[in-house]
Amino acid sequence: MTTGDGLRAPTSADSAELEGRVAIVTGGASGMGLATVHALARRGATVAVFDLAPPDRAELASKLTVAVDRVRSFTVDVTDGEQVQRAFTLLLAEETRLDILVNAAGIAPPTAFEDITEDEWNRVLAVSVHGTFLCCQRALPAMRSGGWGRIVNFSSTAGKTISTAGGAHYTTAKHGVLGLTRHLAKVYGPDGITVNAVCPGLIDTPMARGLLPDASLELATRSFPVPRVGLPWEVAELVAFLASDRAAYITGAAVDINGGDLIV
């Protein structure tokens, strides 16, 4: 049982466990990224959306059930170091702290391996791996100075096996995200910073529906132990947990959320 758009959990009973925290969500304009913005803001966080086409205040007001002043938007290509640096500088000048970084930006072209161009290969890895690297590198000094931080990187079921619909470049990128996550978790744990990854399976997002028509989604999920497509808010709730004090002893993890499609 859920709301119509799949972005909001079916309850409005949220704690204020993230009150006073400042978060960044890359790829926060739609899908799982937007649901994560909603989940963090409902818990009291101020959330900055980093996206190529971030929503304006009117769009935010129509999509979210939280006060719009909790969310701000920055136009950022996460593969561009100068744009990332500028957005971080602007945000930190306003907020003076950063507590949570969620790297949700990603693209998944379904191109067959032999048809992938060098430019397309580089772009897919740039968004998921290079973009995550750039944002983590900018975020960590602020987190270290505050003695507390939560980084949640979006990998995928593809990061543990292969992609259902995306190409080889997507699979490669999501494996790379897990490697970076584990390395940062090892290095920055003593600074009070946890670094984890979420590994969604088939989730009902615009990207998934662009890759697989409704009939294919239904057919693909029929054999799952939980025989349905996942919803963005379900992933967002997992991210919000990992971003909280309740998950303080979890780091370096790659947490599956896939209806049992992959059980390892």
MIDOSE-1310 file (N, C-alpha, C; in nm, 2 decimals, decimal comma, always signed):
residues 264
mttg	+0,09/-0,12/+0,00/+0,00/+0,00/+0,00/+0,09/+0,12/+0,00; +0,07/+0,21/-0,10/+0,16/+0,33/-0,11/+0,08/+0,44/-0,17; +0,14/+0,56/-0,18/+0,08/+0,67/-0,25/+0,10/+0,65/-0,40; +0,03/+0,73/-0,47/+0,03/+0,71/-0,62/+0,16/+0,72/-0,69
dglr	+0,25/+0,82/-0,64/+0,37/+0,84/-0,72/+0,49/+0,76/-0,67; +0,47/+0,68/-0,56/+0,58/+0,60/-0,51/+0,69/+0,67/-0,45; +0,68/+0,81/-0,43/+0,79/+0,89/-0,37/+0,78/+0,90/-0,22; +0,66/+0,88/-0,17/+0,63/+0,90/-0,03/+0,59/+0,77/+0,04
apts	+0,65/+0,75/+0,16/+0,60/+0,64/+0,24/+0,46/+0,65/+0,28; +0,39/+0,54/+0,31/+0,25/+0,55/+0,34/+0,21/+0,60/+0,48; +0,31/+0,66/+0,55/+0,28/+0,72/+0,68/+0,35/+0,85/+0,68; +0,29/+0,94/+0,76/+0,36/+1,07/+0,77/+0,42/+1,09/+0,91
adsa	+0,42/+0,98/+0,99/+0,47/+0,98/+1,12/+0,63/+0,97/+1,12; +0,69/+1,08/+1,11/+0,84/+1,08/+1,10/+0,90/+1,14/+1,23; +1,02/+1,10/+1,26/+1,09/+1,16/+1,37/+1,16/+1,28/+1,32; +1,22/+1,36/+1,41/+1,31/+1,47/+1,37/+1,45/+1,43/+1,39
eleg	+1,49/+1,31/+1,36/+1,62/+1,26/+1,39/+1,73/+1,33/+1,31; +1,70/+1,39/+1,20/+1,80/+1,46/+1,12/+1,79/+1,61/+1,13; +1,71/+1,66/+1,23/+1,70/+1,80/+1,25/+1,83/+1,87/+1,27; +1,86/+1,98/+1,19/+1,98/+2,05/+1,20/+2,09/+1,99/+1,10
rvai	+2,07/+1,87/+1,05/+2,17/+1,82/+0,95/+2,15/+1,88/+0,82; +2,26/+1,89/+0,74/+2,26/+1,94/+0,61/+2,30/+1,83/+0,51; +2,22/+1,81/+0,41/+2,25/+1,69/+0,32/+2,25/+1,74/+0,17; +2,33/+1,67/+0,09/+2,33/+1,68/-0,05/+2,28/+1,55/-0,11
vtgg	+2,19/+1,56/-0,21/+2,15/+1,44/-0,29/+2,17/+1,47/-0,44; +2,27/+1,40/-0,50/+2,29/+1,42/-0,64/+2,18/+1,34/-0,71; +2,15/+1,38/-0,83/+2,04/+1,32/-0,91/+1,91/+1,32/-0,83; +1,89/+1,43/-0,76/+1,77/+1,44/-0,67/+1,65/+1,50/-0,73
asgm	+1,65/+1,51/-0,87/+1,53/+1,57/-0,93/+1,42/+1,47/-0,96; +1,45/+1,34/-0,96/+1,35/+1,25/-1,00/+1,38/+1,11/-0,94; +1,28/+1,02/-0,95/+1,31/+0,88/-0,91/+1,35/+0,86/-0,77; +1,45/+0,77/-0,75/+1,49/+0,74/-0,61/+1,56/+0,86/-0,55
glat	+1,63/+0,94/-0,63/+1,69/+1,06/-0,57/+1,59/+1,16/-0,51; +1,48/+1,18/-0,59/+1,38/+1,27/-0,54/+1,31/+1,21/-0,41; +1,28/+1,08/-0,41/+1,23/+1,02/-0,30/+1,32/+1,03/-0,17; +1,45/+1,03/-0,20/+1,55/+1,05/-0,09/+1,55/+1,19/-0,04
vhal	+1,53/+1,29/-0,12/+1,52/+1,43/-0,08/+1,40/+1,44/+0,01; +1,29/+1,38/-0,03/+1,17/+1,38/+0,06/+1,19/+1,32/+0,19; +1,25/+1,20/+0,19/+1,27/+1,12/+0,32/+1,36/+1,20/+0,41; +1,47/+1,26/+0,36/+1,56/+1,33/+0,45/+1,50/+1,46/+0,50
arrg	+1,43/+1,53/+0,42/+1,37/+1,66/+0,46/+1,26/+1,63/+0,56; +1,18/+1,52/+0,54/+1,08/+1,49/+0,64/+1,13/+1,46/+0,78; +1,26/+1,42/+0,78/+1,32/+1,40/+0,91/+1,40/+1,52/+0,97; +1,38/+1,63/+0,90/+1,43/+1,75/+0,96/+1,56/+1,81/+0,89
atva	+1,61/+1,74/+0,79/+1,74/+1,78/+0,73/+1,71/+1,90/+0,63; +1,80/+1,98/+0,61/+1,81/+2,07/+0,50/+1,88/+2,00/+0,39; +1,81/+2,00/+0,27/+1,86/+1,91/+0,16/+1,89/+2,00/+0,04; +2,01/+1,98/-0,02/+2,05/+2,04/-0,14/+2,04/+1,94/-0,26
vfdl	+1,97/+1,97/-0,36/+1,96/+1,89/-0,48/+2,06/+1,93/-0,58; +2,15/+1,84/-0,62/+2,25/+1,86/-0,72/+2,20/+1,78/-0,84; +2,17/+1,85/-0,95/+2,11/+1,78/-1,07/+2,14/+1,87/-1,19; +2,14/+1,80/-1,31/+2,15/+1,88/-1,43/+2,03/+1,97/-1,46
appd	+1,91/+1,92/-1,41/+1,79/+2,00/-1,43/+1,71/+1,99/-1,30; +1,76/+2,06/-1,19/+1,69/+2,05/-1,06/+1,56/+2,12/-1,06; +1,47/+2,07/-0,98/+1,33/+2,13/-0,98/+1,33/+2,27/-0,92; +1,24/+2,35/-0,97/+1,23/+2,49/-0,91/+1,13/+2,48/-0,79
rael	+1,11/+2,59/-0,72/+1,03/+2,59/-0,60/+0,88/+2,54/-0,62; +0,83/+2,58/-0,74/+0,69/+2,54/-0,77/+0,69/+2,38/-0,79; +0,78/+2,33/-0,86/+0,79/+2,18/-0,88/+0,81/+2,11/-0,75; +0,90/+2,16/-0,66/+0,92/+2,10/-0,53/+0,79/+2,10/-0,45
askl	+0,72/+2,22/-0,45/+0,59/+2,23/-0,38/+0,49/+2,13/-0,42; +0,49/+2,10/-0,55/+0,39/+2,00/-0,61/+0,43/+1,86/-0,58; +0,56/+1,83/-0,56/+0,60/+1,69/-0,55/+0,63/+1,65/-0,40; +0,66/+1,74/-0,32/+0,70/+1,71/-0,18/+0,59/+1,75/-0,08
tvav	+0,59/+1,68/+0,03/+0,49/+1,72/+0,14/+0,57/+1,79/+0,26; +0,69/+1,84/+0,23/+0,76/+1,91/+0,33/+0,77/+2,05/+0,29; +0,81/+2,14/+0,39/+0,83/+2,28/+0,36/+0,94/+2,30/+0,25; +0,90/+2,38/+0,15/+1,00/+2,39/+0,04/+1,13/+2,46/+0,09
drvr	+1,12/+2,54/+0,19/+1,24/+2,61/+0,24/+1,34/+2,51/+0,30; +1,30/+2,38/+0,32/+1,40/+2,28/+0,36/+1,49/+2,23/+0,24; +1,45/+2,26/+0,12/+1,51/+2,21/+0,00/+1,56/+2,32/-0,09; +1,68/+2,31/-0,13/+1,73/+2,41/-0,23/+1,80/+2,34/-0,35
sftv	+1,80/+2,40/-0,46/+1,84/+2,34/-0,58/+1,97/+2,40/-0,64; +2,05/+2,32/-0,69/+2,17/+2,36/-0,76/+2,19/+2,29/-0,90; +2,21/+2,37/-1,00/+2,23/+2,31/-1,13/+2,38/+2,26/-1,14; +2,40/+2,13/-1,14/+2,53/+2,07/-1,13/+2,54/+1,95/-1,22
dvtd	+2,65/+1,95/-1,31/+2,69/+1,83/-1,37/+2,79/+1,76/-1,29; +2,76/+1,65/-1,22/+2,85/+1,59/-1,12/+2,98/+1,54/-1,19; +2,99/+1,53/-1,32/+3,11/+1,49/-1,38/+3,21/+1,61/-1,40; +3,17/+1,73/-1,37/+3,25/+1,85/-1,40/+3,30/+1,90/-1,26
geqv	+3,43/+1,89/-1,24/+3,49/+1,93/-1,11/+3,47/+2,07/-1,07; +3,47/+2,16/-1,17/+3,45/+2,30/-1,14/+3,31/+2,33/-1,10; +3,21/+2,27/-1,16/+3,07/+2,28/-1,12/+3,04/+2,23/-0,98; +3,10/+2,11/-0,96/+3,09/+2,05/-0,82/+3,15/+2,14/-0,72
qraf	+3,27/+2,19/-0,74/+3,33/+2,27/-0,64/+3,25/+2,40/-0,62; +3,20/+2,46/-0,72/+3,12/+2,58/-0,71/+3,00/+2,56/-0,63; +2,93/+2,45/-0,65/+2,81/+2,42/-0,58/+2,83/+2,39/-0,43; +2,94/+2,32/-0,40/+2,98/+2,30/-0,26/+3,02/+2,43/-0,19
tlll	+3,09/+2,51/-0,26/+3,13/+2,64/-0,20/+3,00/+2,73/-0,17; +2,91/+2,73/-0,26/+2,79/+2,81/-0,24/+2,71/+2,75/-0,12; +2,69/+2,62/-0,12/+2,62/+2,56/-0,01/+2,68/+2,58/+0,12; +2,81/+2,56/+0,13/+2,88/+2,57/+0,26/+2,89/+2,71/+0,31
aeet	+2,88/+2,81/+0,21/+2,88/+2,95/+0,25/+2,75/+2,98/+0,32; +2,64/+2,91/+0,27/+2,51/+2,94/+0,33/+2,49/+2,86/+0,46; +2,53/+2,73/+0,47/+2,50/+2,64/+0,58/+2,62/+2,62/+0,67; +2,74/+2,64/+0,63/+2,86/+2,63/+0,71/+2,89/+2,49/+0,76
rldi	+2,81/+2,39/+0,72/+2,83/+2,25/+0,76/+2,78/+2,16/+0,65; +2,82/+2,03/+0,65/+2,77/+1,93/+0,57/+2,78/+1,80/+0,64; +2,67/+1,73/+0,65/+2,66/+1,61/+0,73/+2,63/+1,48/+0,65; +2,56/+1,50/+0,54/+2,51/+1,38/+0,47/+2,53/+1,40/+0,32
lvna	+2,59/+1,30/+0,25/+2,60/+1,31/+0,11/+2,54/+1,18/+0,05; +2,44/+1,19/-0,04/+2,38/+1,08/-0,11/+2,41/+1,09/-0,26; +2,49/+1,00/-0,31/+2,53/+1,00/-0,45/+2,44/+0,91/-0,53; +2,32/+0,97/-0,58/+2,22/+0,90/-0,65/+2,22/+0,92/-0,80
agia	+2,30/+1,01/-0,85/+2,31/+1,04/-0,99/+2,36/+0,92/-1,07; +2,29/+0,88/-1,18/+2,34/+0,77/-1,26/+2,26/+0,77/-1,39; +2,32/+0,71/-1,49/+2,25/+0,68/-1,62/+2,28/+0,54/-1,66; +2,18/+0,48/-1,74/+2,19/+0,34/-1,77/+2,14/+0,31/-1,91
ppta	+2,22/+0,36/-2,01/+2,19/+0,32/-2,15/+2,19/+0,17/-2,17; +2,09/+0,12/-2,25/+2,08/-0,03/-2,27/+2,17/-0,07/-2,39; +2,26/+0,01/-2,44/+2,34/-0,02/-2,56/+2,41/-0,16/-2,55; +2,40/-0,24/-2,66/+2,48/-0,36/-2,66/+2,63/-0,33/-2,66
fedi	+2,70/-0,43/-2,60/+2,84/-0,40/-2,58/+2,92/-0,36/-2,71; +2,89/-0,43/-2,81/+2,97/-0,40/-2,94/+2,93/-0,27/-3,00; +2,82/-0,21/-2,95/+2,78/-0,08/-3,01/+2,81/+0,04/-2,92; +2,87/+0,01/-2,80/+2,90/+0,12/-2,71/+3,02/+0,20/-2,77
tede	+3,00/+0,33/-2,78/+3,11/+0,42/-2,83/+3,19/+0,45/-2,71; +3,31/+0,50/-2,74/+3,40/+0,54/-2,63/+3,34/+0,66/-2,55; +3,28/+0,75/-2,62/+3,22/+0,86/-2,55/+3,11/+0,82/-2,46; +3,02/+0,72/-2,50/+2,92/+0,68/-2,42/+2,97/+0,60/-2,30
wnrv	+3,07/+0,51/-2,32/+3,14/+0,44/-2,21/+3,19/+0,54/-2,11; +3,26/+0,64/-2,15/+3,32/+0,74/-2,06/+3,21/+0,81/-1,98; +3,10/+0,85/-2,05/+2,99/+0,93/-1,98/+2,93/+0,85/-1,87; +2,90/+0,72/-1,90/+2,83/+0,64/-1,80/+2,92/+0,62/-1,67
lavs	+3,05/+0,59/-1,69/+3,14/+0,58/-1,58/+3,16/+0,72/-1,51; +3,16/+0,82/-1,59/+3,18/+0,95/-1,54/+3,07/+0,99/-1,44; +2,95/+0,97/-1,47/+2,84/+1,00/-1,39/+2,84/+0,92/-1,26; +2,85/+0,79/-1,27/+2,84/+0,71/-1,15/+2,97/+0,70/-1,07
vhgt	+3,08/+0,69/-1,13/+3,21/+0,67/-1,06/+3,28/+0,80/-1,04; +3,31/+0,88/-1,14/+3,38/+1,00/-1,13/+3,30/+1,11/-1,05; +3,17/+1,11/-1,08/+3,08/+1,20/-1,00/+3,08/+1,17/-0,86; +3,07/+1,04/-0,82/+3,08/+1,00/-0,68/+3,21/+1,04/-0,62
flcc	+3,32/+1,01/-0,69/+3,45/+1,05/-0,64/+3,46/+1,20/-0,62; +3,42/+1,29/-0,71/+3,43/+1,43/-0,69/+3,35/+1,48/-0,57; +3,22/+1,43/-0,56/+3,14/+1,48/-0,45/+3,19/+1,43/-0,32; +3,24/+1,30/-0,31/+3,30/+1,25/-0,18/+3,42/+1,33/-0,15
qral	+3,50/+1,36/-0,24/+3,63/+1,44/-0,21/+3,60/+1,58/-0,16; +3,49/+1,64/-0,21/+3,46/+1,77/-0,16/+3,39/+1,77/-0,03; +3,31/+1,66/-0,01/+3,23/+1,65/+0,12/+3,31/+1,61/+0,24; +3,41/+1,53/+0,22/+3,48/+1,47/+0,34/+3,55/+1,57/+0,43
pamr	+3,61/+1,68/+0,38/+3,68/+1,78/+0,47/+3,57/+1,84/+0,56; +3,46/+1,87/+0,51/+3,35/+1,94/+0,60/+3,30/+1,84/+0,70; +3,29/+1,71/+0,66/+3,24/+1,61/+0,76/+3,35/+1,58/+0,86; +3,47/+1,58/+0,82/+3,58/+1,55/+0,92/+3,59/+1,67/+1,02
sggw	+3,57/+1,79/+0,97/+3,58/+1,90/+1,07/+3,46/+1,90/+1,17; +3,35/+1,84/+1,13/+3,24/+1,83/+1,22/+3,24/+1,70/+1,30; +3,33/+1,61/+1,27/+3,34/+1,49/+1,35/+3,23/+1,39/+1,33; +3,15/+1,41/+1,22/+3,03/+1,32/+1,19/+3,00/+1,33/+1,05
griv	+2,97/+1,22/+0,99/+2,93/+1,22/+0,84/+2,87/+1,09/+0,80; +2,78/+1,10/+0,70/+2,72/+0,99/+0,64/+2,72/+1,00/+0,49; +2,78/+0,91/+0,42/+2,79/+0,90/+0,28/+2,71/+0,77/+0,24; +2,61/+0,79/+0,15/+2,54/+0,68/+0,09/+2,55/+0,68/-0,06
nfss	+2,62/+0,59/-0,12/+2,64/+0,58/-0,26/+2,54/+0,48/-0,32; +2,49/+0,52/-0,44/+2,40/+0,43/-0,51/+2,48/+0,34/-0,60; +2,48/+0,21/-0,57/+2,52/+0,11/-0,66/+2,40/+0,05/-0,72; +2,39/-0,08/-0,73/+2,28/-0,15/-0,79/+2,30/-0,30/-0,77
tagk	+2,19/-0,37/-0,80/+2,21/-0,52/-0,81/+2,31/-0,54/-0,92; +2,32/-0,46/-1,02/+2,42/-0,47/-1,12/+2,57/-0,46/-1,07; +2,58/-0,40/-0,95/+2,71/-0,39/-0,89/+2,76/-0,52/-0,83; +2,67/-0,62/-0,81/+2,70/-0,75/-0,75/+2,69/-0,86/-0,86
tist	+2,62/-0,83/-0,97/+2,61/-0,93/-1,07/+2,62/-0,86/-1,21; +2,52/-0,86/-1,29/+2,51/-0,78/-1,41/+2,38/-0,71/-1,42; +2,37/-0,61/-1,50/+2,25/-0,53/-1,51/+2,14/-0,61/-1,58; +2,02/-0,58/-1,53/+1,90/-0,64/-1,60/+1,87/-0,58/-1,74
agga	+1,89/-0,45/-1,74/+1,85/-0,38/-1,87/+1,96/-0,28/-1,92; +2,05/-0,23/-1,83/+2,15/-0,14/-1,87/+2,27/-0,22/-1,94; +2,36/-0,14/-2,00/+2,47/-0,20/-2,07/+2,59/-0,24/-1,98; +2,69/-0,29/-2,05/+2,81/-0,33/-1,98/+2,88/-0,21/-1,90
hytt	+2,86/-0,09/-1,96/+2,92/+0,02/-1,89/+2,85/+0,05/-1,76; +2,72/+0,03/-1,76/+2,65/+0,05/-1,63/+2,69/-0,05/-1,53; +2,70/-0,18/-1,57/+2,75/-0,28/-1,47/+2,88/-0,25/-1,42; +2,97/-0,21/-1,51/+3,11/-0,17/-1,47/+3,11/-0,06/-1,37
akhg	+3,03/+0,04/-1,40/+3,03/+0,16/-1,31/+2,98/+0,13/-1,17; +2,87/+0,04/-1,17/+2,82/+0,01/-1,04/+2,91/-0,08/-0,95; +2,99/-0,16/-1,02/+3,09/-0,23/-0,95/+3,20/-0,13/-0,89; +3,23/-0,03/-0,97/+3,33/+0,07/-0,93/+3,28/+0,14/-0,81
vlgl	+3,15/+0,18/-0,80/+3,10/+0,25/-0,69/+3,12/+0,17/-0,56; +3,10/+0,04/-0,57/+3,12/-0,05/-0,45/+3,26/-0,05/-0,40; +3,36/-0,05/-0,49/+3,50/-0,04/-0,46/+3,53/+0,09/-0,39; +3,49/+0,20/-0,44/+3,51/+0,33/-0,38/+3,45/+0,34/-0,24
trhl	+3,33/+0,29/-0,23/+3,26/+0,29/-0,10/+3,34/+0,21/+0,01; +3,39/+0,10/-0,03/+3,46/+0,02/+0,07/+3,59/+0,08/+0,11; +3,66/+0,14/+0,01/+3,78/+0,21/+0,05/+3,76/+0,33/+0,14; +3,66/+0,41/+0,11/+3,64/+0,53/+0,19/+3,59/+0,49/+0,33
akvy	+3,51/+0,38/+0,34/+3,47/+0,34/+0,47/+3,58/+0,30/+0,56; +3,68/+0,23/+0,50/+3,80/+0,19/+0,58/+3,88/+0,31/+0,62; +3,90/+0,41/+0,54/+3,99/+0,52/+0,57/+3,92/+0,62/+0,67; +3,79/+0,65/+0,65/+3,73/+0,76/+0,72/+3,65/+0,72/+0,84
gpdg	+3,64/+0,59/+0,87/+3,56/+0,55/+0,99/+3,61/+0,61/+1,12; +3,74/+0,62/+1,14/+3,79/+0,68/+1,26/+3,75/+0,83/+1,28; +3,71/+0,89/+1,17/+3,67/+1,03/+1,18/+3,52/+1,05/+1,21; +3,45/+0,94/+1,24/+3,31/+0,95/+1,27/+3,22/+0,95/+1,15
itvn	+3,28/+0,90/+1,03/+3,21/+0,91/+0,90/+3,19/+0,76/+0,86; +3,06/+0,73/+0,83/+3,03/+0,60/+0,77/+3,00/+0,62/+0,62; +3,04/+0,52/+0,55/+3,03/+0,52/+0,40/+2,97/+0,39/+0,36; +2,85/+0,39/+0,30/+2,78/+0,27/+0,26/+2,72/+0,28/+0,12
avcp	+2,68/+0,17/+0,07/+2,61/+0,17/-0,06/+2,48/+0,10/-0,05; +2,38/+0,15/-0,13/+2,26/+0,08/-0,15/+2,26/+0,02/-0,29; +2,20/-0,10/-0,30/+2,20/-0,18/-0,42/+2,06/-0,21/-0,46; +1,99/-0,11/-0,52/+1,85/-0,14/-0,56/+1,84/-0,24/-0,68
glid	+1,73/-0,31/-0,68/+1,70/-0,40/-0,80/+1,61/-0,32/-0,89; +1,50/-0,38/-0,94/+1,41/-0,31/-1,03/+1,32/-0,23/-0,95; +1,33/-0,10/-0,96/+1,25/+0,00/-0,89/+1,17/+0,08/-0,99; +1,05/+0,12/-0,95/+0,96/+0,19/-1,05/+1,00/+0,33/-1,06
tpma	+1,09/+0,36/-1,15/+1,14/+0,50/-1,17/+1,13/+0,53/-1,32; +1,14/+0,66/-1,35/+1,13/+0,69/-1,50/+1,25/+0,62/-1,58; +1,36/+0,61/-1,51/+1,47/+0,54/-1,58/+1,44/+0,40/-1,61; +1,39/+0,33/-1,51/+1,35/+0,19/-1,53/+1,24/+0,17/-1,64
rgll	+1,14/+0,26/-1,63/+1,03/+0,25/-1,73/+1,08/+0,29/-1,87; +1,19/+0,37/-1,88/+1,25/+0,40/-2,01/+1,32/+0,28/-2,07; +1,37/+0,19/-1,98/+1,44/+0,08/-2,03/+1,36/-0,04/-2,05; +1,25/-0,06/-1,97/+1,17/-0,18/-1,97/+1,02/-0,13/-1,98
pdas	+0,94/-0,18/-2,08/+0,80/-0,14/-2,08/+0,73/-0,21/-1,96; +0,61/-0,17/-1,93/+0,53/-0,22/-1,82/+0,52/-0,38/-1,82; +0,50/-0,43/-1,94/+0,48/-0,58/-1,95/+0,61/-0,65/-1,91; +0,72/-0,59/-1,95/+0,85/-0,65/-1,92/+0,88/-0,64/-1,77
lela	+0,85/-0,53/-1,71/+0,86/-0,51/-1,57/+0,78/-0,62/-1,49; +0,66/-0,63/-1,53/+0,57/-0,73/-1,46/+0,63/-0,87/-1,48; +0,67/-0,91/-1,60/+0,73/-1,04/-1,63/+0,85/-1,06/-1,55; +0,94/-0,96/-1,55/+1,07/-0,97/-1,48/+1,05/-1,00/-1,33
trsf	+0,95/-0,93/-1,27/+0,94/-0,94/-1,12/+0,85/-1,05/-1,08; +0,78/-1,12/-1,17/+0,69/-1,23/-1,13/+0,76/-1,34/-1,06; +0,89/-1,37/-1,09/+0,96/-1,47/-1,02/+1,03/-1,43/-0,90; +1,02/-1,30/-0,86/+1,09/-1,26/-0,74/+1,02/-1,32/-0,61
pvpr	+1,09/-1,34/-0,51/+1,02/-1,38/-0,38/+0,92/-1,28/-0,34; +0,95/-1,15/-0,35/+0,84/-1,05/-0,34/+0,81/-1,01/-0,48; +0,70/-1,06/-0,54/+0,67/-1,05/-0,68/+0,62/-0,92/-0,73; +0,69/-0,82/-0,72/+0,65/-0,69/-0,77/+0,77/-0,60/-0,79
vglp	+0,75/-0,49/-0,86/+0,86/-0,39/-0,87/+0,87/-0,31/-0,74; +0,99/-0,27/-0,71/+1,01/-0,19/-0,59/+0,97/-0,04/-0,61; +0,95/+0,03/-0,50/+0,90/+0,17/-0,51/+1,01/+0,26/-0,46; +1,02/+0,38/-0,52/+1,13/+0,47/-0,48/+1,13/+0,50/-0,33
weva	+1,02/+0,52/-0,26/+1,02/+0,55/-0,12/+1,08/+0,44/-0,04; +1,07/+0,32/-0,09/+1,13/+0,20/-0,01/+1,28/+0,22/-0,01; +1,34/+0,25/-0,12/+1,48/+0,28/-0,12/+1,52/+0,40/-0,04; +1,44/+0,50/-0,05/+1,46/+0,63/+0,03/+1,46/+0,60/+0,18
elva	+1,37/+0,52/+0,22/+1,37/+0,49/+0,37/+1,50/+0,42/+0,41; +1,55/+0,33/+0,33/+1,68/+0,26/+0,36/+1,79/+0,37/+0,36; +1,79/+0,46/+0,27/+1,90/+0,56/+0,27/+1,89/+0,65/+0,39; +1,76/+0,69/+0,43/+1,75/+0,77/+0,55/+1,79/+0,70/+0,67
flas	+1,77/+0,57/+0,68/+1,82/+0,49/+0,80/+1,98/+0,50/+0,80; +2,04/+0,47/+0,68/+2,18/+0,47/+0,68/+2,24/+0,61/+0,71; +2,16/+0,71/+0,68/+2,21/+0,85/+0,71/+2,19/+0,89/+0,85; +2,14/+0,81/+0,94/+2,10/+0,84/+1,07/+2,20/+0,79/+1,18
draa	+2,18/+0,83/+1,30/+2,26/+0,78/+1,41/+2,23/+0,63/+1,44; +2,11/+0,59/+1,39/+2,07/+0,45/+1,42/+2,16/+0,35/+1,34; +2,23/+0,40/+1,24/+2,32/+0,32/+1,16/+2,46/+0,34/+1,19; +2,50/+0,39/+1,30/+2,63/+0,44/+1,33/+2,74/+0,32/+1,33
yitg	+2,69/+0,20/+1,34/+2,79/+0,09/+1,34/+2,79/+0,01/+1,21; +2,73/+0,07/+1,11/+2,72/+0,01/+0,98/+2,81/+0,10/+0,88; +2,92/+0,04/+0,83/+3,00/+0,11/+0,73/+3,06/+0,01/+0,64; +3,09/+0,05/+0,52/+3,14/-0,04/+0,42/+3,05/-0,14/+0,36
aavd	+2,92/-0,13/+0,39/+2,82/-0,22/+0,35/+2,76/-0,19/+0,22; +2,72/-0,29/+0,15/+2,64/-0,28/+0,02/+2,51/-0,35/+0,04; +2,41/-0,27/+0,07/+2,28/-0,32/+0,12/+2,18/-0,34/+0,01; +2,14/-0,47/-0,01/+2,05/-0,50/-0,11/+1,91/-0,46/-0,08
ingg	+1,84/-0,41/-0,18/+1,69/-0,39/-0,17/+1,63/-0,42/-0,31; +1,59/-0,55/-0,32/+1,56/-0,60/-0,46/+1,44/-0,70/-0,46; +1,37/-0,71/-0,35/+1,26/-0,81/-0,35/+1,30/-0,95/-0,35; +1,43/-0,98/-0,32/+1,48/-1,11/-0,32/+1,53/-1,16/-0,46
dliv	+1,54/-1,07/-0,56/+1,59/-1,10/-0,69/+1,73/-1,16/-0,69; +1,81/-1,10/-0,60/+1,95/-1,15/-0,58/+1,96/-1,18/-0,43; +1,99/-1,30/-0,40/+2,01/-1,34/-0,26/+2,15/-1,40/-0,24; +2,24/-1,33/-0,18/+2,37/-1,37/-0,16/+2,42/-1,36/-0,02
